[in-house]
Amino acid sequence: MTEKPGRETLDKESHDDAARQSPPDRITVALIPKVGDELLRLQERTGLSKTDVVNRAITLYEFIDERTKADKEILIRDKKTGETQTVVLL
């Protein structure tokens, strides 16, 4: 995948390779009803398993947390309007 200068991406292949190299950690998580519903919607929309959705969510959260701790901003830009919003996780 070609990246534009100043643009960082999550590398799915690197993530998948790392996951295959060590035995998985297993956890049990109690989801509040809203999050359980969101997980089901993500599964339906993406065709991914619960495990895949949760793994990607944790990887994305780590990506965002690392960069915000390094005093960087996470931005979302609407391709149609050009409107830009700053993502803030509390």
Residue, then its C-alpha position, 0 to 999 in steps of 0.5 A: m500500500t502506498e502512503k501519502p507523506g504525513r499519513e499513517t495507516l494501520d497495517k493489517e498484514s503486520h497485525d495479522d502476522a504478529a497475531r499468528q506468532s504467539p498464542p492468543d490471550r483469552i479474556t471474558v468481557a461483559l458488554i453493556p447492552k449498547v456496546g453489545d448491539e454495536l458489536l452485532r451491527l459491526q459484525e453484520r456490516t463487516g462480516l467479521s467475527k466478534t474476535d476480529v472486531v474486538n482485536r481491530a478495536i483494541t489496535l485502533y484504540e492503541f494507535i489513537d492513544e499513542r499518537t494523542k499521548a505524543d501530542k498529535e491530533i486525530l482528525i476526521r475529514d468529510k470527503k464531500t464537504g471538506e469539513t474537518q473534526t478533531v477526534v477526542l477520546l475521554 
